[in-house]
Amino acid sequence: MVSLQTVQQANLGIGSLPAGLVALFMGATSGIGQSALQHFAQHASSPRIYSVARPSAVGSHEAFLASLRDSNPSGTYNLIEADVSLISEIDRIVAGIKENETKIDILFMSAGFMAFEGRRDTREGLDPSMTTRYYSRLRLVQQLVPLLNKAPSPRVVSVLGGGLEGPLNERDLDLRDPKNWSFWNSSIHSGTMGTLTLERIARANPHLSIIHWFPGTVATPGLARANKFGMSPPNPTSADEAGQRALFLATNDRYSVQGGLVPVPIGLSPVPKSGGGIFLVDPAGEGANNERLLAGLRSRGVDETVWRFTEGVFASTQGGKPKDEL
Ligand SMILES: NC(=O)c1ccc[n+]([C@@H]2O[C@H](COP(=O)([O-])OP(=O)(O)OC[C@H]3O[C@@H](n4cnc5c(N)ncnc54)[C@H](OP(=O)(O)O)[C@@H]3O)[C@@H](O)[C@H]2O)c1
């Protein structure tokens, strides 16, 4: 377990990193992402921050970014209005960033929700709980790989269920058949398909560090919603602590293929990668091992099946041919 004190001490080192780190947050209008963004803005020197908000959250997020601007006027804070429950919005986000930036240092993704109310497809014909937690995240990483590869020590953090991957319904990856869909199955599919495809991106881009984190139970608006549907796991971590821990994952060399950001704290050793090449991390900040399941999926080529399926989904939502930016 990495103590919160160690995390806080290490995060102070972010202030010594080169000025002008570029970071994109998707899901920072509340909860873990918002806290991670707040702590990043506090510590970083002249950061260039982009944060995505859907229309209903634009007003409150503008006010939040204004408060960050007050506390660290050296930074730039850009709100991108987009509803990431639609994959087609991702390319618009990426196009806007490419107009202004030549590199991305940190991509932080924590958008998503559990669909306790049942499956209500978007106009793209997809379950929005899977889109926010899987399809849009993967599309964003895939499209930003060229900019990530231009940063000296690029890092991707996906907050969901690293280490908790489970068996997939391989004949119905999108859980289209109502008999196959449940809010739990869509969560397992999002996390497992996320790990398998992020691993593929990591293997094709050895310079890129990718972390898939399971944050444990965290007291956020998302958890408050779960409480209303009878899910009340005990002893949640505060969103503030989870945000600091998330920032540690995003900036500490403990979770890195090559170092170059904040050095590993004395007394801790680097976390090993999964067999597929990413960092699966548990709530305490330690490496999670789910190789028994993941190695079996990889050896049967399920990772490739998931990749091809996802490419097909992207093609259908972009109205064009699959575009592989690896
Ligand atoms: N909290 C936990 O205990 C816990 C445990 C394990 C995994 N997770 C996962 O970790 C991630 C972050 O969790 P959190 O607790 O910080 O969540 P949160 O406070 O509910 O924040 C989720 C973010 O996702 C966005 N979002 C939610 N529903 C959306 C939709 N339909 N369309 C577009 N954007 C949507 C939210 O935007 P708005 O502000 O506009 O709603 C917000 O930016 C989530 O994927 C969650 O499933 C959380």
PDBQT file of the ligand as one rigid body, heavy atoms in Angstrom, charges set to zero:
ROOT
HETATM    1  N1  LIG A 401     -16.447   6.013  -7.487  1.00  0.00    +0.000 N 
HETATM    2  C1  LIG A 401     -16.214   4.696  -7.406  1.00  0.00    +0.000 C 
HETATM    3  O1  LIG A 401     -16.395   4.091  -6.330  1.00  0.00    +0.000 OA
HETATM    4  C2  LIG A 401     -15.729   3.938  -8.616  1.00  0.00    +0.000 A 
HETATM    5  C3  LIG A 401     -15.300   2.614  -8.437  1.00  0.00    +0.000 A 
HETATM    6  C4  LIG A 401     -14.822   1.906  -9.543  1.00  0.00    +0.000 A 
HETATM    7  C5  LIG A 401     -14.816   2.497 -10.801  1.00  0.00    +0.000 A 
HETATM    8  N2  LIG A 401     -15.291   3.779 -10.942  1.00  0.00    +0.000 N 
HETATM    9  C6  LIG A 401     -15.272   4.361 -12.300  1.00  0.00    +0.000 C 
HETATM   10  O2  LIG A 401     -14.339   5.413 -12.322  1.00  0.00    +0.000 OA
HETATM   11  C7  LIG A 401     -14.779   6.442 -13.226  1.00  0.00    +0.000 C 
HETATM   12  C8  LIG A 401     -14.847   7.759 -12.454  1.00  0.00    +0.000 C 
HETATM   13  O3  LIG A 401     -15.754   7.568 -11.376  1.00  0.00    +0.000 OA
HETATM   14  P1  LIG A 401     -16.301   8.754 -10.470  1.00  0.00    +0.000 P 
HETATM   15  O4  LIG A 401     -16.862   8.112  -9.262  1.00  0.00    +0.000 OA
HETATM   16  O5  LIG A 401     -15.286   9.815 -10.356  1.00  0.00    +0.000 OA
HETATM   17  O6  LIG A 401     -17.527   9.237 -11.363  1.00  0.00    +0.000 OA
HETATM   18  P2  LIG A 401     -18.394  10.582 -11.372  1.00  0.00    +0.000 P 
HETATM   19  O7  LIG A 401     -18.112  11.442 -10.214  1.00  0.00    +0.000 OA
HETATM   20  O8  LIG A 401     -19.798  10.144 -11.566  1.00  0.00    +0.000 OA
HETATM   21  O9  LIG A 401     -17.830  11.291 -12.715  1.00  0.00    +0.000 OA
HETATM   22  C9  LIG A 401     -17.988  10.639 -13.924  1.00  0.00    +0.000 C 
HETATM   23  C10 LIG A 401     -17.622  11.523 -15.081  1.00  0.00    +0.000 C 
HETATM   24  O10 LIG A 401     -18.199  10.894 -16.230  1.00  0.00    +0.000 OA
HETATM   25  C11 LIG A 401     -19.096  11.783 -16.864  1.00  0.00    +0.000 C 
HETATM   26  N3  LIG A 401     -20.309  11.102 -17.293  1.00  0.00    +0.000 N 
HETATM   27  C12 LIG A 401     -21.129  10.349 -16.535  1.00  0.00    +0.000 A 
HETATM   28  N4  LIG A 401     -22.171   9.921 -17.259  1.00  0.00    +0.000 NA
HETATM   29  C13 LIG A 401     -22.007  10.414 -18.498  1.00  0.00    +0.000 A 
HETATM   30  C14 LIG A 401     -22.764  10.337 -19.685  1.00  0.00    +0.000 A 
HETATM   31  N5  LIG A 401     -23.921   9.649 -19.774  1.00  0.00    +0.000 N 
HETATM   32  N6  LIG A 401     -22.328  10.971 -20.778  1.00  0.00    +0.000 NA
HETATM   33  C15 LIG A 401     -21.172  11.673 -20.731  1.00  0.00    +0.000 A 
HETATM   34  N7  LIG A 401     -20.408  11.798 -19.633  1.00  0.00    +0.000 NA
HETATM   35  C16 LIG A 401     -20.829  11.178 -18.518  1.00  0.00    +0.000 A 
HETATM   36  C17 LIG A 401     -19.472  12.796 -15.797  1.00  0.00    +0.000 C 
HETATM   37  O11 LIG A 401     -19.934  13.960 -16.440  1.00  0.00    +0.000 OA
HETATM   38  P3  LIG A 401     -21.102  14.885 -15.747  1.00  0.00    +0.000 P 
HETATM   39  O12 LIG A 401     -20.405  15.665 -14.678  1.00  0.00    +0.000 OA
HETATM   40  O13 LIG A 401     -21.585  15.702 -16.885  1.00  0.00    +0.000 OA
HETATM   41  O14 LIG A 401     -22.126  13.943 -15.203  1.00  0.00    +0.000 OA
HETATM   42  C18 LIG A 401     -18.168  12.941 -15.040  1.00  0.00    +0.000 C 
HETATM   43  O15 LIG A 401     -17.279  13.797 -15.737  1.00  0.00    +0.000 OA
HETATM   44  C19 LIG A 401     -16.137   6.011 -13.744  1.00  0.00    +0.000 C 
HETATM   45  O16 LIG A 401     -15.983   5.399 -14.989  1.00  0.00    +0.000 OA
HETATM   46  C20 LIG A 401     -16.599   4.979 -12.717  1.00  0.00    +0.000 C 
HETATM   47  O17 LIG A 401     -17.454   4.026 -13.320  1.00  0.00    +0.000 OA
HETATM   48  C21 LIG A 401     -15.718   4.514  -9.882  1.00  0.00    +0.000 A 
ENDROOT
TORSDOF 0
